[in-house]
């Protein structure tokens, strides 16, 4: 297995562990608040690359429910968790 595939496989394998550890982390909330305050237009669109289990999307939507956020990730299990937490 090449290194990239091994890395992607690992992220997919540990998705739930990552979610459990980092879903409620508030270390970067000040930065996320800055993003929300900077986006003046209602229904602004955001592409989140490497969205993981959706923790950033979850925070942004709790602050700005009008945002239209599309999250992508290389690990299908991360996407599944993000969809579950951000329906």
Secondary structure, 3 states (H helix, E strand, C coil): CCHHHHHHHHHHHCHHHHHHHHCCCCCCHHHHHHHHHHCCCCCCEEEEECCCCCHHHHHHHHHCCCCEEEEECCCHHHHHHHHHHHC
